Amino acid sequence: MRASRSKLLLLPFVALAWLPSAASACPVCFGNPDDPMTKSIGLGILFLLGTIGAVLAVIAGFFVFLVRRAAAQASAANSQLAAPAPKA
């Protein structure tokens, strides 16, 4: 029962693979590279890459902040342990 159901779900994808029109690229890929639509798609891709890069840079900066803060707290704790106790 389960095997026949998975084959039934796979059938539309196999049928689309045999159609040559389904395998063609979008009209922009076949168009003029100087077309405004092609240029705007390129700028959109650059914008999205820049957004991802900015988010990753913020995340990396946060981890650098955490490492520096942990190192500062560790050195402060070590200096307190190494300092002699005040005499009363």
C-alpha positions as a Markdown table, in Angstrom:
| # | Residue | x | y | z |
|---|---|---|---|---|
| 1 | Met | 0.0 | 0.0 | 0.0 |
| 2 | Arg | 2.7 | 2.4 | 1.0 |
| 3 | Ala | 4.9 | 1.7 | -2.0 |
| 4 | Ser | 2.1 | 2.2 | -4.5 |
| 5 | Arg | 1.2 | 5.5 | -2.8 |
| 6 | Ser | 4.8 | 6.8 | -3.1 |
| 7 | Lys | 4.9 | 5.8 | -6.8 |
| 8 | Leu | 1.6 | 7.6 | -7.4 |
| 9 | Leu | 3.1 | 10.8 | -5.8 |
| 10 | Leu | 6.3 | 10.4 | -7.9 |
| 11 | Leu | 4.3 | 10.1 | -11.2 |
| 12 | Pro | 3.7 | 13.9 | -11.8 |
| 13 | Phe | 7.4 | 14.7 | -11.3 |
| 14 | Val | 8.4 | 12.0 | -13.7 |
| 15 | Ala | 5.9 | 13.3 | -16.2 |
| 16 | Leu | 7.2 | 16.9 | -15.9 |
| 17 | Ala | 10.8 | 15.6 | -16.5 |
| 18 | Trp | 9.8 | 14.2 | -19.8 |
| 19 | Leu | 8.2 | 17.5 | -21.0 |
| 20 | Pro | 10.9 | 19.6 | -22.8 |
| 21 | Ser | 9.1 | 22.8 | -22.1 |
| 22 | Ala | 9.3 | 22.2 | -18.3 |
| 23 | Ala | 13.1 | 21.9 | -18.5 |
| 24 | Ser | 13.6 | 25.3 | -20.1 |
| 25 | Ala | 14.9 | 28.3 | -18.2 |
| 26 | Cys | 13.1 | 31.5 | -17.4 |
| 27 | Pro | 12.6 | 34.1 | -20.1 |
| 28 | Val | 15.1 | 36.4 | -18.5 |
| 29 | Cys | 17.9 | 33.9 | -19.0 |
| 30 | Phe | 17.2 | 33.8 | -22.7 |
| 31 | Gly | 16.7 | 37.6 | -23.0 |
| 32 | Asn | 19.0 | 40.5 | -23.7 |
| 33 | Pro | 21.6 | 41.1 | -21.0 |
| 34 | Asp | 21.1 | 44.8 | -21.3 |
| 35 | Asp | 17.4 | 44.5 | -20.5 |
| 36 | Pro | 16.3 | 46.5 | -17.4 |
| 37 | Met | 14.6 | 43.3 | -16.0 |
| 38 | Thr | 17.8 | 41.4 | -16.3 |
| 39 | Lys | 19.8 | 44.2 | -14.6 |
| 40 | Ser | 17.2 | 44.4 | -11.8 |
| 41 | Ile | 17.4 | 40.7 | -11.1 |
| 42 | Gly | 21.2 | 41.0 | -10.8 |
| 43 | Leu | 20.9 | 43.9 | -8.4 |
| 44 | Gly | 18.3 | 42.0 | -6.4 |
| 45 | Ile | 20.7 | 39.0 | -6.1 |
| 46 | Leu | 23.5 | 41.4 | -4.9 |
| 47 | Phe | 21.1 | 43.0 | -2.4 |
| 48 | Leu | 20.2 | 39.6 | -1.0 |
| 49 | Leu | 23.8 | 38.5 | -0.8 |
| 50 | Gly | 24.7 | 41.7 | 1.0 |
| 51 | Thr | 21.8 | 41.2 | 3.5 |
| 52 | Ile | 23.0 | 37.7 | 4.3 |
| 53 | Gly | 26.6 | 38.9 | 4.6 |
| 54 | Ala | 25.5 | 41.7 | 7.0 |
| 55 | Val | 23.5 | 39.2 | 9.2 |
| 56 | Leu | 26.5 | 36.8 | 9.3 |
| 57 | Ala | 28.8 | 39.6 | 10.2 |
| 58 | Val | 26.6 | 40.7 | 13.1 |
| 59 | Ile | 26.4 | 37.1 | 14.4 |
| 60 | Ala | 30.2 | 36.7 | 14.1 |
| 61 | Gly | 30.7 | 40.1 | 15.9 |
| 62 | Phe | 28.4 | 38.9 | 18.7 |
| 63 | Phe | 30.6 | 35.8 | 19.2 |
| 64 | Val | 33.7 | 37.9 | 19.2 |
| 65 | Phe | 32.1 | 40.0 | 21.9 |
| 66 | Leu | 31.3 | 37.0 | 24.0 |
| 67 | Val | 34.8 | 35.6 | 23.7 |
| 68 | Arg | 36.4 | 38.9 | 24.7 |
| 69 | Arg | 34.0 | 39.3 | 27.6 |
| 70 | Ala | 34.7 | 35.8 | 28.9 |
| 71 | Ala | 38.5 | 36.4 | 28.6 |
| 72 | Ala | 38.2 | 39.7 | 30.5 |
| 73 | Gln | 36.2 | 38.1 | 33.3 |
| 74 | Ala | 38.6 | 35.2 | 33.5 |
| 75 | Ser | 41.6 | 37.5 | 33.8 |
| 76 | Ala | 39.8 | 39.6 | 36.4 |
| 77 | Ala | 39.0 | 36.4 | 38.4 |
| 78 | Asn | 42.7 | 35.3 | 38.1 |
| 79 | Ser | 44.0 | 38.7 | 39.3 |
| 80 | Gln | 41.7 | 38.6 | 42.3 |
| 81 | Leu | 42.9 | 35.1 | 43.2 |
| 82 | Ala | 46.5 | 36.1 | 42.8 |
| 83 | Ala | 46.3 | 39.2 | 44.9 |
| 84 | Pro | 47.2 | 38.8 | 48.6 |
| 85 | Ala | 44.4 | 39.1 | 51.1 |
| 86 | Pro | 44.3 | 42.4 | 53.0 |
| 87 | Lys | 45.5 | 42.2 | 56.6 |
| 88 | Ala | 43.2 | 43.3 | 59.3 |
